[in-house]
Amino acid sequence: MGAGFSGIGAAIRLLQSGEDDFVILERAGRLGGTWRDNVYPGCRCDVPSHLYSYSFALNPDWQHTYADQSEIWEYLRATAERFGVLPHVRWSHRVLDAAWDDALGWAVTTDRGVFGCQYLISATGSLAEPSTPLIPGASCFAGTVMHSARWNTSHSFDGQRVALIGTGASSVQIVPSIQPTVEHLSVFQRTPGWVLPHPVRPIRDWERRLFRLFPPAQRLIRALTYWQREVVLVSAFTKYDGLRTALERQVRRHLATQVPDSELRAKLAPDYQLGCKRALPSNDFYPALTKPNVELVTEPIARIEPEGILTTDGELHLLDVIVFATGFHVSDNPIGEHVVGRDGHRLSEAFSGDLPNYLGTTFPHFPNFFMLTGPNTGTGHTSQIFMIECQLNYVLDALDALGDGPDAVAEVLPSVAEAFTEDLQRKIEKTVWASGCASWYQNQHGRNVAMWPDYTIVYRRRTRRFDPDDYVIGRRHEETAAAVSMA
Ligand code: N01
């Protein structure tokens, strides 16, 4: 399910292993997932380009050290084409639900028919469903409304009075991109982010030539980038407070240098630990906020009127456009309600904390089911594709271990999943993500269901091999169901 980075990666790895009896069900008419959907101005990855690719398909042609949306989308498209993935994609097939049957396996219902399969891989992504807060009066607004992840590319912002709600990773890229041409920009901030200096620069022609002629040079840069982030950032976020506070001092200097006005600076200063929410690299967000046509609004929003946004101090901000840069349904992704395992268990339980998981990939009551970018497989410092590839190693090894038979069934032992999940939650309590801020890493109960609380190299080690002893393995129907209930 899904033709974004993880779904395309899964397809390539399956093809490389000699398996071509699969389809990818994709709701849209184009691949790319979040990199297809996020076309807002200024959209750029905050992970270095040399690290942000599949390990088996490095891209010597990146134009920037941090690639923009169109480059990444084109990389993904070209890679899918090069590895022969496209014939396997069923475009415009929206998955409505998926249910396990002990006799039949998985039945995946789409709006264009039902697909039966022995194994189901969920690759629907965690940043897929835009979240728009319910603000009283929103439906009466007379102007244009859009979400950052559903950008209306035909709308011209020139000369318009615009509100941008939210100051997260999307917002810090949109603000400087639209500020020069709008009449007025009101940026509604609830919590200030940690904004870091951005080391982006164009990659020179000679560098690209070098990477093309001598691929080990790019591999070396990739390895150095990976290890530098792993050693410094994971250590700062999960182990060593002293390292984190040293980084915080550096980042505060960025704010002090870029925002001379002390009143504005005070509004922008975070009062929680660096890394607790995703850090935001940008050289032009703060300068854009200092322009005469921009206002940083920190008064809470009371309601939306036909003419604009009313804040709790009674001020009505007159507007032509409201942009919600308010993030995604991560722990409450609606697809979770529609994937149903044994005994009526729903995948959403893995995010509410009611169902343990193993390696963020498999779940008790969900035989022959693998979730990519599942619970606690997120990272705040490195490439998500690294984590996806770790999961793919595990899935491919599992499929290999289960053999070619049409009726093999594997379900993780509840005791294994419980021990893993409890240990992971204990570790998270000692990280920066449990230091008191609110973020999309947490579910509605405050439980962190997004982040991997350790070095990613540890995740890589743990996912290298599928261990059959962690699973009940049998043949489809009664045998496995009976074994699982005994276990
Ligand atoms: O969303 P967010 P995003 N009233 O959830 C505010 C990836 N990404 O789309 O902090 C007022 O981070 C909310 O305020 P608060 C990346 O993983 C990567 O920006 O909750 N405000 C916050 O300021 C990232 O983390 C890249 O108090 C409300 C903002 O909206 C993830 O996507 C680029 C509100 C939401 O920020 C999501 O980023 C873009 C309300 N009711 C995205 N509700 C790069 O690689 C929410 N907010 C650079």
Boltz pocket constraint, residues with backbone or C-beta under 6 A from the ligand:
constraints:
  - pocket:
      binder: B
      contacts: [[A, 44], [A, 45], [A, 46], [A, 47], [A, 127], [A, 133], [A, 148], [A, 165], [A, 166], [A, 167], [A, 168], [A, 169], [A, 170], [A, 171], [A, 188], [A, 189], [A, 190], [A, 191], [A, 278], [A, 301], [A, 325], [A, 326], [A, 327], [A, 328], [A, 438], [A, 439], [A, 440]]
      max_distance: 6.0
